[in-house]
Amino acid sequence: MALFTGSYQPEDTIFLLKPLQLEMVDVAAKEQLIQSGQRHYSEMLAPERAPEPRYLQLFEALTDRYAGRLAAEIMALARYLAESRPQQLTLVSLARAGTPIGALLARALRQWGRSDARHYSISIIRDRGMDENALKFILRSEGRDPGGLAFVDGWTAKGVITEELHQAVRRWNRQQPEQLDEALHVVSDIGGTAEVAATYADYAMPSGILNATVSGLTSRSILNAAIGPDDFHGCVFYSQFASCDHSNRFLDQVTAHFPAVEPGIVRRNREERQERRRAMTDFLARLHGLYQISDRNFVKPGVAEATRVLLRRVPGRLLLRDSSHPDVEHLHWLAQEKQVPITVDSTMPIQATALIKDLL
């Protein structure tokens, strides 16, 4: 079977996803179907578009601003993984927010002398779990050591995917002979739910503000009637965006900083994480009361999650802690384009939050 790598090099990323041809649903119709319960979000996609020139300028500015910081954080995570997993090391990133991070970690681990490291990106879907066919392929067809497998994502927010991962791994461990570590490794743990993180800060990680064009030209994962019982979860490959693909260039820009950065210490303190978690929980409770939000899925905290809402959903409001901060300039641009009202809340524990518009 020919493995799918999107627009990445095979040594950086192997997607365990099934490329599909999919009829797209416009954003408003998709939102209506999700909110009415007629369709699960994983069953359909709204069409993506190539980034506007001005938006790409903002992406490039953020990359210039944060490539060195991200390189240091990636190297810190890589050092931790290299030292804590003497077994053959396998990175399993959660597509697609985790994909660029997994690719960077694979490069960083080679810098730490771990030529055995390999990176696969697989699907995990809220309420539907992780792609067990992908795990079986990694462990049985590829023969990777289960003791060296590490789950990777870009960031946490409310912790929904963290909990989905934990439940999926526990279910796997009850039913399968290979026992896996459920720990999640992320760059930014703003929700205080990941076992291992480089930072708790909410900042504009550049890979979080683009879609396919920084993720190997792949869509988010799909689980619908086109996926058979033996298939990997699906995706769409956007070959039409090849001329504006920044996936490999972004990896190169961050990797260029590896030799010069001083890796930090990863955050693993349970009390520190619980404090971060309490701050996020209290903040979310306040938002639910203030804006009378009926569905927890309508609140998307953090710069990256707010960006996703403005790019892919029907936003109702954008909340910013500091409207003049350079990390939210791209959010201003998107909000203006979609005529989304902006509220400044200086008491937020994070930089930004987006509220999805209730259409029912």
N, C-alpha and C positions, 0 to 999 in steps of 0.2 A: 504494500500500500504506500503510495507516494504521500509523504507528510506535507501538510500545509503550513507555510511559514508567512503568509501574507506578503508584505513588502520587506520583511526582515531577512537577514542572513540566518541560515539554519543554526549557526553556533550561538546566535543571540536568542532566538525564540522559535519554538515549535508550537503552533496552535493545534490543540486537539479539538477542533471544531469542523463541522461539515459545511462547506460553502454551498449556499442555496441561491436560487432565483426566487425572489419574493416580491409579490405585489405590495407596494407601499400604501400606507394609510396616512392621510394628512393629519397634522398635529391636533387640530380641534376634534376631528372625528375619533382619533385614537384616544384622546383624553375622555371624551364622552363614553366610549366603549369601556374604558378602564373603570371610570367612576360609577357607571351603572352596573358593573359586575358582569357585563355580557362577554368580555374577553379579558384574559390575563395579559399584563403588559408584555410578557415574554413571547406572546404568540404573534406579535406584529411589530412593524417598524414604521416610523415616519421617515420620509426621505431626508437624507443629509444633503448639505450643500457645501461647496468649496468655500473656505473662509474668505471674507472680504479683505482687500489689501490693507485697510486701516486696522482690522482685527489682527491680521498677521503681524503688523508692526507692533501691536501691543504684546502679542505672544513673544516676539523677538526681544522686546525690551525686558519682559519678565525673565526670559532665558538668560539674557546678559546679566540681569540683576541677581539671579538665584542659582545659576549653574554651579558656581563654586560651593555654595551652601549645600545644594543637593548632592554634589559629589562627596562632600565630607560625611553627610548623613548616610549615603549609600555605602561608603567605605566602612563606616562604623557598623552597619548591619552586616556587611560582608565579613568583617573581622570576627564579629560575634558568631556568625554561622560557621565560619572556618574553624573556630576554636571549639565550638560546642558540638559539632557533628563530625567526628573522625571518620564516620562511614562515608561511602560514596554519596555525594551531596546532590540532591535533586530539588530544584526550585519549582514549586507549583504556584503560579500566579493566578489570581482570580480575574478572568477577562471581563472588561478590558481595562479598567482603571489600574489594575495591578500589572498589566502587561509591560509597559515601558519600564516600570520599576524592576520587574523580574529580569528584563533584558540588561538593565544597568548592573544589577547584582551579579548576573552571570559574568559580565566583563570584569567587575570588581573582584570576584572570587578568583578569576584567572590571575589577576594582579597579586593576590595573596597566595598564589602557587597551587590553587585547587583546580587543576586541569580536568579533574573528574566531574566537575559541576556541570549540570545540564538544566535547561530551563524549558518547561512546558507551561502553556497557558490554557486553562480549562474553564468551563462554565460553572457558575453557581448562580442560582436564581431564587429570589425571595419567595418563600412559601412553597418552593418546589425542589429545593435542595441542590446538591452538587452532582455533577455528571459522573456517575460511578463507572460507566464504560471507559471514560478517560482515565480514571484511577487504575482500573484493571489493565489498561494498555500500558501505562507507565510501569506498573509493578510486575506484570506477567509477560507481556509481549516484549517490553524493553528491558526487563530484568533489573530494574532499579531497586536498590536496597531500601526497604520501608523505613529503617531506622534513620536514614539520612534525608527523608523527605521533609521539606519545610514549606508551609503555605505563606504566600506573600500577597500583599495588596498595597495600594498607594496610600490610603488614609482610612480612618474610621470617621463616622459622624454620630448617628444615634446608636450604632451598634447592631443594626438589623442583620447585616451580612456577617458580622462576627458571630452572632448567635446562630445564624443559619449554618455557618461553617462548623461550629461546635456540635450542633445537633447532627449534621451530616457525618462527621467523623465518628461520633459516638455510635451512630447507627451502623456505620461501616465496621467499627471494631467489635460490635456485638455479633455481626453476621459473617465476617470474613476472617481468614486466618492471619493476614498481615495486619499488624497493629500499628496505627499511625498516631503521631503527636498532633493534637488539635490546635496547638499554639499558632496564632496569627502574628506575622512580622510585617510591620508597616513603617513608612517614613513618618507620617504625622498621625498621632493618635488623639485627635481633638475630642473624641467621645470617651476616652478612658476605658476602652474595651479590649484592646489588643495586648497580648502578653509581652510582646517585644516591640519597641518603637524607638525611632531616632529622636523624636521631638513630640511635645504636646501642643506645639504652636500651630495656629491656623494661619497659613500663609499661602500665597498664590503659586503653588507648585506648577510650573509651566505645563507639564503634561496633563494637568487637570482642566485646562481651559480650551483644549481642542478635542475633537471627536476622533474620527477615523484617521485623520491626517497626522496624528502623532501616535497611532496605535496599529501600525502595520497595514493601514487601509481596511481594517475589519470593522464590522458593526459590533454592537453589543450582541450578546448571545441570544439565541432563539430556541424556544421549545414549543413546537406546534405539531400539527398532524403530519407534517412532512418528515418528522424525526421518528425513525423506526426504533424498535426495542434494542437493536444492536448498534445503533448509530451514536456518534457523538452528538451533543447539542449543536445547533446550527449557527451560521452567521452569513452575512453578505460581504463579499469582497468588492470594494469600490475601486476598481481599476481605473475608472474615469477620472479619479482624483490624483493620478500618479504625478502629474506635473506640479502639484502643490503639496506633495507628500513631504512632511518634515520628520518622519519616524526615525530614519537612520541618522539624519543630520542632528537631531536632538540628542540621540545617544552619543554621537561623536563630540558634541559641544560639552556635554557633562563629563564624558570620559577624559577629555583633554585636561581636566582639572585633577584627575586622580593622583598623579605623581606629586603634586604640590600641597595637597590638603592634609590637614591633621585630623584623622578620624576622631570623632567624639566618643562618648560612652553611651551605649544604648540605655533606654529607660525601661527598667524592669521592676521598679519598686511598687509593690502592691498597694501600699497606702497612698502613694502619690497618684497611682492610677485611679484608685477609688475616689480620691478627692476631685480629680478631673471628671470622673463619671457623675459625682453628685452635682457638680457645677452645671454640667450639661443637662441632667435630669431636672434640676430646679429651673433652669432657663426654659426648657421645653414646656414645663408645667405652666410657667408664667405666660408663655406665648399662647398656649391653648386657651387659657382663661381670658386673656386680653382680646384675642381675635376670634374667640368662640369657634375654635377649630374642632371639627367632629372626627376627623380621620388623622391618625398620627402620621400616615404616609404623605399628608399634605405639607408637612414641615420638613425642609431640607436645610440643615445647618452646615455652615462652613463655606469657604470660598468655592471649593471645587463642586460641592453639591448644588450650591446656588447657581453656578455656571451651567450645570447640567439642566436645571429647570428652565433657565432662560434660553438655552439652545434647543431643548427637546420636549418641553412640556408646555402647558398653558399657565404662565405665572400670574398670580394675583397681586403680589407685593414683594418688594425687595427691601430687606432691612440691612443697614450698614452701621457699623460702630463708628467709623470715621470716613466720611464721604470723600475726603481729600487724599486718602492713602493711595499710593500707586498700585497696591495690590487689588484695588477694586475699580480701577479705571476701565477695564474691559467690561465689568458689570454695568457701569454707567452707560457704556456704549450699547450694550445689549438691551438694557432697560429702556433707553431712549428709542431704540429701533422698534421695540414691541409696545411702547407707551405704557410701561409698567410703573406704577407709583413707587417712590422711594421714601422710606422712613429712616431717619437717623436715630439710633438707640445707643448711646455711649456706654450703657451699662452691660451690653452683651459681652459674654466671655469669649466670643469669637468675632472674626472680622465681618462675616456676612451670613445672612439666612434668606432663603427664598420660600415664599408661601405659594403653593399651587392653588389656583382659582377653583373654588367649588362650583361646578357647573350644574349640579342637580338641585 
